[in-house]
Amino acid sequence: MSDNNRNYILFDDLSRDRLLPFTFIRPVAEIRLGILTIREKWEMWLHVATSSLTKDYLQDKFPLVLGDLNVLINGAITPNAGLVGEIEELKPGEALVKDALLIAVCLDRTEFGDFDYSVPAGFVQKQASAVFVRISRPWHLFLYNGQELISDYELVTAGKTSASISTTNNIIRPDRIFAEEGVKLEFVTLNASTGPIYLGRNTEIMEGALVRGPFALCEGAIVKMGAKIYGPTTLGPFSKVGGEVTNSILFAYSNKVHEGYMGNSAIGEWCNIGADSNTSNLKNNYTRVKVWDFVTGKAEDTGLQFCGLMMGDYSKCGINTMFNTGTVVGISSNIYGAGFPGNFIPSFSWGGAAGFETYRVDKSFETIEKAMLSRNLSLSEADRKIIGSVFRSTDRYRKSV
């Protein structure tokens, strides 16, 4: 249990820009990995609320809360029992590091103004012994999703009893399947022999679906009839998915409702994948996949043979869209038409393989508002400011492609 006199802050480290497009509209700690977001993991482990130290244009929506004694934790790192124990033992003037990587630091209010995401001068450095996961590239989301899903499953189900599951379903390893209240499923196959399956509150899996763990269906999400889901896969809150999906993450309120293949991919919030759209996750010559890097401005070797689509928030594609292996799409883009578009599609792009034009930010707001209205939600003024800031800051990318 954490010391309640300590204030916990999750900070964005220097990997933040390399995690774009997923950090355009959120701090790193708001990324979903496994069942929970990184922030939700830390708050469950620490039993306290946290705030964020992030980019200025995000700070209005994710305000910083400063206390007299503060523990700053790297928001790109996920917690576990060993790491949490080492952080809780930190005293003022001490930092927990792993080689040159800052994991956490304990400092008072007067020292906070000098914090520059590195170990403050004169602080005692303690080397971490715990093994942990740190995300620093977009493909880390699906690469580490399996182990984080298993860890989260143990965390969120500890001491709880699963809701009952109808006997019409074909269940393999029921001891590794947990259903929250309100789950609906009939005539579904759930195979947890390859990893646990978590079904969040008020979720639904329609008849004929085949699900292989590890798998997380977060609150309010829906799997459509006849879908084929291979783990490790996470479907975020209120998302809707059909067709075939392998080792992928969808953030909240995103849809891939119809047939089509998605593999080794990560999709932001409020995205929509058109019917019969497909993502390539393996090159024909079996070579390692390269992915656009926002820091270097060129393709970076992932070291992976399997790597699909990384799509930022609010982006969409029309029916029958084909995505090349390792495609990166920014936020609020609309892709359509025949042929393969390029491997990097900047934010606020409208078009496809035949060429792109700028998707005006006012038009983007109109589309986002319509999508949110369909879920009885609305776009906040804070979100408008964030989206507008991203539009201005990404102009150089649209001019370079």
Secondary structure in CASP SS format (residue, H / E / C, confidence):
PFRMAT SS
TARGET T0000
AUTHOR 0000-0000-0000
METHOD secondary structure of the structure
MODEL  1
M C 1.00
S C 1.00
D C 1.00
N C 1.00
N C 1.00
R C 1.00
N E 1.00
Y E 1.00
I E 1.00
L E 1.00
F E 1.00
D C 1.00
D C 1.00
L H 1.00
S H 1.00
R H 1.00
D H 1.00
R H 1.00
L H 1.00
L C 1.00
P C 1.00
F C 1.00
T C 1.00
F C 1.00
I C 1.00
R C 1.00
P C 1.00
V H 1.00
A H 1.00
E H 1.00
I C 1.00
R E 1.00
L E 1.00
G C 1.00
I C 1.00
L E 1.00
T E 1.00
I H 1.00
R H 1.00
E H 1.00
K H 1.00
W H 1.00
E H 1.00
M H 1.00
W H 1.00
L H 1.00
H C 1.00
V C 1.00
A C 1.00
T E 1.00
S E 1.00
S E 1.00
L E 1.00
T C 1.00
K C 1.00
D H 1.00
Y H 1.00
L H 1.00
Q H 1.00
D C 1.00
K C 1.00
F C 1.00
P C 1.00
L C 1.00
V C 1.00
L C 1.00
G C 1.00
D C 1.00
L E 1.00
N E 1.00
V E 1.00
L E 1.00
I E 1.00
N E 1.00
G C 1.00
A C 1.00
I E 1.00
T C 1.00
P C 1.00
N C 1.00
A H 1.00
G H 1.00
L H 1.00
V H 1.00
G H 1.00
E H 1.00
I H 1.00
E H 1.00
E C 1.00
L C 1.00
K C 1.00
P C 1.00
G C 1.00
E E 1.00
A E 1.00
L E 1.00
V E 1.00
K E 1.00
D C 1.00
A C 1.00
L E 1.00
L E 1.00
I E 1.00
A E 1.00
V E 1.00
C E 1.00
L E 1.00
D E 1.00
R H 1.00
T H 1.00
E H 1.00
F H 1.00
G C 1.00
D C 1.00
F C 1.00
D C 1.00
Y C 1.00
S C 1.00
V C 1.00
P C 1.00
A C 1.00
G C 1.00
F C 1.00
V E 1.00
Q E 1.00
K E 1.00
Q E 1.00
A C 1.00
S C 1.00
A C 1.00
V C 1.00
F C 1.00
V C 1.00
R E 1.00
I C 1.00
S C 1.00
R C 1.00
P C 1.00
W C 1.00
H H 1.00
L H 1.00
F H 1.00
L H 1.00
Y C 1.00
N H 1.00
G H 1.00
Q H 1.00
E H 1.00
L H 1.00
I H 1.00
S H 1.00
D H 1.00
Y H 1.00
E H 1.00
L H 1.00
V H 1.00
T H 1.00
A C 1.00
G C 1.00
K C 1.00
T C 1.00
S C 1.00
A C 1.00
S C 1.00
I C 1.00
S C 1.00
T C 1.00
T C 1.00
N C 1.00
N E 1.00
I E 1.00
I E 1.00
R C 1.00
P H 1.00
D H 1.00
R H 1.00
I E 1.00
F E 1.00
A E 1.00
E C 1.00
E C 1.00
G C 1.00
V C 1.00
K E 1.00
L E 1.00
E C 1.00
F C 1.00
V C 1.00
T E 1.00
L E 1.00
N E 1.00
A C 1.00
S C 1.00
T C 1.00
G C 1.00
P C 1.00
I E 1.00
Y E 1.00
L E 1.00
G C 1.00
R C 1.00
N C 1.00
T C 1.00
E E 1.00
I E 1.00
M C 1.00
E C 1.00
G C 1.00
A C 1.00
L E 1.00
V E 1.00
R E 1.00
G C 1.00
P C 1.00
F E 1.00
A E 1.00
L E 1.00
C C 1.00
E C 1.00
G C 1.00
A C 1.00
I E 1.00
V E 1.00
K C 1.00
M C 1.00
G C 1.00
A C 1.00
K E 1.00
I E 1.00
Y E 1.00
G C 1.00
P C 1.00
T E 1.00
T E 1.00
L E 1.00
G C 1.00
P C 1.00
F C 1.00
S C 1.00
K E 1.00
V E 1.00
G C 1.00
G C 1.00
E E 1.00
V E 1.00
T E 1.00
N C 1.00
S C 1.00
I E 1.00
L E 1.00
F C 1.00
A C 1.00
Y C 1.00
S C 1.00
N E 1.00
K E 1.00
V C 1.00
H C 1.00
E C 1.00
G C 1.00
Y E 1.00
M E 1.00
G E 1.00
N C 1.00
S C 1.00
A E 1.00
I E 1.00
G C 1.00
E C 1.00
W C 1.00
C C 1.00
N E 1.00
I E 1.00
G C 1.00
A C 1.00
D C 1.00
S C 1.00
N E 1.00
T E 1.00
S C 1.00
N C 1.00
L E 1.00
K C 1.00
N C 1.00
N C 1.00
Y C 1.00
T C 1.00
R C 1.00
V C 1.00
K E 1.00
V E 1.00
W E 1.00
D E 1.00
F C 1.00
V C 1.00
T C 1.00
G C 1.00
K E 1.00
A E 1.00
E E 1.00
D E 1.00
T C 1.00
G C 1.00
L C 1.00
Q C 1.00
F E 1.00
C C 1.00
G C 1.00
L E 1.00
M E 1.00
M E 1.00
G C 1.00
D C 1.00
Y C 1.00
S C 1.00
K E 1.00
C E 1.00
G C 1.00
I C 1.00
N C 1.00
T C 1.00
M E 1.00
F E 1.00
N C 1.00
T C 1.00
G C 1.00
T E 1.00
V E 1.00
V E 1.00
G C 1.00
I C 1.00
S C 1.00
S C 1.00
N E 1.00
I E 1.00
Y C 1.00
G C 1.00
A C 1.00
G C 1.00
F C 1.00
P C 1.00
G C 1.00
N C 1.00
F E 1.00
I E 1.00
P C 1.00
S C 1.00
F C 1.00
S E 1.00
W E 1.00
G E 1.00
G E 1.00
A C 1.00
A C 1.00
G E 1.00
F E 1.00
E E 1.00
T E 1.00
Y C 1.00
R C 1.00
V H 1.00
D H 1.00
K H 1.00
S H 1.00
F H 1.00
E H 1.00
T H 1.00
I H 1.00
E H 1.00
K H 1.00
A H 1.00
M H 1.00
L H 1.00
S C 1.00
R C 1.00
N C 1.00
L C 1.00
S C 1.00
L C 1.00
S C 1.00
E H 1.00
A H 1.00
D H 1.00
R H 1.00
K H 1.00
I H 1.00
I H 1.00
G H 1.00
S H 1.00
V H 1.00
F H 1.00
R H 1.00
S H 1.00
T C 1.00
D H 1.00
R H 1.00
Y H 1.00
R H 1.00
K H 1.00
S H 1.00
V C 1.00
END
